[in-house]
Amino acid sequence: MKRIGTVMLLAILCAGLTACGEPAEPGNKLQEGEVAMAAKETDQLFRAEENFVRPIGRTYFINDTLWMALSGSGAVFRFSGKRAEVTLKGDQIALGQTNHARIGIYVNGERVVDDLLNEPLKTYTVFESVSDQDVVIRIVKLSEAAMSTAGIHEIRVNAVDGIQPTSSSARKIEFIGDSITAGYGVDDEVKEHGFSTATEDATKTYAFKTAAALQADYSMVAYSGYGIISGYTGTDQKVVSQLVPNYYDKIGRSDGKIDGTIDVIALPWDFDKFKPDLIVINLGTNDYSFTKDDAEKQMEYRDAYVEFLKQVRSHNADAHLLCAFGMMGDSLYPMVEQAAAAYTNETGDDNISVMKFDVQSATDGFAADWHPTEATHSKAAHKLIAKIKEVMEW
């Protein structure tokens, strides 16, 4: 295992455990004497199961590992103790040269690890103290699903009473979007640069900022280049392989395979695991690369949007649907308005609203490939928060 952080005793790192959450048994070759033995015997190992951690977003537990694919997914837990380390597991993408999953680990709200998962296993010492402290640790996948996945394999702590999941919020929001929602290039404010998972950060997006300001739990379903009728295209040809509706019912879609063997799109999402009060849909920027100002193509987008609203509603009976659009161009916004109206007329469901974001301004700069900067995301969040407070009475 690669060590990142304070070097710890080899005896502690290598001690085997009889069961998750149980103190380690004595090893065969302790070299550090009674102090090391005492420390080792208080270590406990946990898996990221729901009785120990609270999952964030869409996750999947298999073979003792909690897998994260989508932007912002992860887990959070609390404990009282002196030390914690987290071991993450990579998929087959970790063995390659690019598109590694970017991971952030936070201790009491402060990011202490920001790393690319480029090895099969990586262990991080995330907290150490000479006395017992109350600690909340949050593990977040900062990059998007399409490129790679990552697993929380082990959590080892020196704790008074093991680890526990934190409490859920009374408010829950799902965000459905494209590269904007995924935070494409937000850490690279050079507009001529291209895509990299290393410069994606879901926590700097309007979506994360909105959820944080409203103290809401969140789930993000976002894919760069994806749309409703077409993914991004530089020609007149529709890209039907990159459509969000095709993957909305799944854990996700990724080039990375869970545990090296499981295709993410083979796993249906259990919508009972996260029941949002509000669903924010921000899709159309990539569709516009296909429709441009062609009226017939724009109407195709509008009609497909209505069908997607029905699909979302079929899994979320009570959620308010908020259709937002416009950060990277607002030409399709009238179609979004028409789609929402047509959906209500057809279904009788009026638990829906629309909102136009302000188009990004040069004064706030541009991130990679002309994507929004964090400053733009912050302004968008401010506007979205006001709208949510209005429609949800939060």
FENVENSUL-V73792 format. One record per backbone hydrogen bond with DSSP energy under -1.0 kcal/mol. NH is the residue of the N-H (numbers start at 1). CO is the residue of the C=O. E is the energy in kcal/mol with one decimal. If there is no record, write none. Layout:
BEGIN
[[NH & CO & E] [NH & CO & E]]
END
This chain:
BEGIN
[[13 & 9 & -2.0] [14 & 10 & -2.3] [21 & 45 & -5.6] [22 & 19 & -2.2] [25 & 16 & -1.2] [37 & 33 & -2.0] [38 & 34 & -2.5] [39 & 35 & -2.2] [40 & 36 & -2.8] [41 & 37 & -2.2] [42 & 39 & -1.0] [43 & 40 & -1.3] [44 & 157 & -2.6] [46 & 155 & -2.8] [49 & 47 & -2.0] [52 & 49 & -2.2] [53 & 49 & -2.6] [54 & 76 & -2.9] [56 & 74 & -3.0] [60 & 67 & -1.7] [62 & 65 & -2.6] [65 & 62 & -1.5] [66 & 152 & -2.0] [67 & 60 & -3.5] [68 & 150 & -3.8] [72 & 141 & -2.8] [73 & 70 & -1.9] [74 & 56 & -2.2] [75 & 139 & -1.9] [76 & 54 & -1.7] [77 & 137 & -2.4] [78 & 164 & -2.9] [79 & 135 & -2.2] [81 & 133 & -2.3] [82 & 158 & -2.4] [83 & 158 & -1.1] [84 & 127 & -2.3] [85 & 156 & -2.6] [86 & 124 & -2.4] [87 & 154 & -2.7] [88 & 122 & -3.0] [89 & 151 & -3.0] [90 & 120 & -2.4] [94 & 91 & -1.3] [95 & 92 & -1.1] [96 & 93 & -1.7] [103 & 115 & -3.1] [104 & 140 & -2.9] [105 & 113 & -2.1] [106 & 138 & -3.0] [107 & 110 & -2.8] [108 & 136 & -3.1] [110 & 107 & -1.9] [112 & 105 & -2.9] [113 & 105 & -1.7] [115 & 103 & -2.2] [117 & 101 & -3.1] [118 & 116 & -1.6] [122 & 88 & -2.2] [123 & 2 & -1.5] [124 & 86 & -2.8] [125 & 4 & -2.2] [126 & 84 & -1.8] [127 & 84 & -1.6] [129 & 82 & -2.2] [133 & 81 & -2.5] [135 & 79 & -3.1] [137 & 77 & -2.8] [138 & 106 & -2.1] [139 & 75 & -3.1] [140 & 104 & -3.1] [141 & 73 & -3.0] [142 & 102 & -2.3] [143 & 102 & -1.2] [150 & 68 & -2.3] [151 & 89 & -2.8] [152 & 66 & -3.1] [153 & 87 & -2.2] [154 & 87 & -1.7] [155 & 46 & -2.4] [156 & 85 & -2.6] [157 & 44 & -2.6] [158 & 83 & -2.2] [160 & 80 & -3.5] [164 & 78 & -2.4] [173 & 217 & -2.6] [174 & 278 & -2.4] [175 & 219 & -2.8] [176 & 280 & -3.0] [177 & 221 & -2.6] [182 & 178 & -1.8] [184 & 179 & -2.4] [186 & 183 & -1.7] [187 & 199 & -2.2] [188 & 185 & -2.2] [190 & 188 & -1.3] [193 & 190 & -2.3] [199 & 196 & -1.4] [200 & 197 & -1.1] [202 & 142 & -1.3] [204 & 201 & -1.9] [205 & 202 & -1.3] [209 & 205 & -2.4] [210 & 206 & -2.2] [211 & 207 & -2.4] [212 & 208 & -2.6] [213 & 209 & -2.3] [214 & 210 & -1.9] [215 & 212 & -1.1] [216 & 211 & -2.7] [217 & 171 & -2.8] [219 & 173 & -1.5] [221 & 175 & -3.1] [223 & 177 & -1.4] [226 & 223 & -1.6] [227 & 242 & -1.9] [231 & 239 & -2.3] [232 & 225 & -2.5] [244 & 227 & -2.5] [247 & 244 & -1.9] [248 & 244 & -1.1] [250 & 247 & -1.7] [251 & 267 & -2.7] [255 & 146 & -2.0] [258 & 262 & -2.2] [260 & 257 & -2.4] [261 & 258 & -1.8] [262 & 258 & -2.6] [266 & 263 & -1.9] [267 & 264 & -2.0] [269 & 249 & -3.0] [273 & 270 & -2.1] [277 & 172 & -2.3] [278 & 172 & -1.5] [279 & 320 & -2.9] [280 & 174 & -2.9] [281 & 322 & -2.7] [282 & 176 & -3.1] [288 & 284 & -2.1] [290 & 287 & -1.5] [291 & 287 & -2.8] [292 & 288 & -2.4] [294 & 291 & -2.4] [298 & 294 & -2.4] [299 & 295 & -2.0] [300 & 296 & -1.6] [301 & 297 & -2.0] [302 & 298 & -2.4] [303 & 299 & -2.7] [304 & 300 & -2.3] [305 & 301 & -2.3] [306 & 302 & -1.8] [307 & 303 & -1.6] [308 & 304 & -2.2] [309 & 305 & -2.4] [310 & 306 & -1.7] [311 & 307 & -2.0] [312 & 308 & -2.8] [313 & 309 & -2.5] [314 & 310 & -2.1] [315 & 312 & -1.1] [320 & 277 & -2.6] [321 & 351 & -2.1] [322 & 279 & -3.1] [323 & 353 & -2.8] [324 & 281 & -2.7] [325 & 355 & -1.5] [329 & 326 & -1.2] [333 & 330 & -1.6] [336 & 332 & -1.6] [337 & 333 & -2.4] [338 & 334 & -2.3] [339 & 335 & -2.5] [340 & 336 & -2.3] [341 & 337 & -2.2] [342 & 338 & -2.9] [343 & 339 & -2.6] [344 & 340 & -2.0] [345 & 341 & -2.5] [346 & 342 & -2.3] [347 & 343 & -2.5] [348 & 344 & -2.7] [352 & 350 & -1.9] [353 & 321 & -2.5] [355 & 323 & -2.3] [357 & 325 & -2.3] [360 & 327 & -2.9] [364 & 361 & -1.6] [365 & 362 & -1.5] [367 & 371 & -3.7] [368 & 185 & -1.1] [368 & 188 & -1.2] [369 & 191 & -1.0] [369 & 193 & -1.4] [370 & 367 & -1.4] [371 & 368 & -1.4] [377 & 373 & -2.4] [378 & 374 & -2.6] [379 & 375 & -1.8] [380 & 376 & -2.5] [381 & 377 & -2.7] [382 & 378 & -2.1] [383 & 379 & -1.8] [384 & 380 & -2.6] [385 & 381 & -3.1] [386 & 382 & -1.6] [387 & 383 & -1.8] [388 & 384 & -2.8] [389 & 385 & -2.6] [390 & 386 & -1.5] [391 & 387 & -2.6] [392 & 388 & -3.0] [393 & 389 & -1.0]]
END
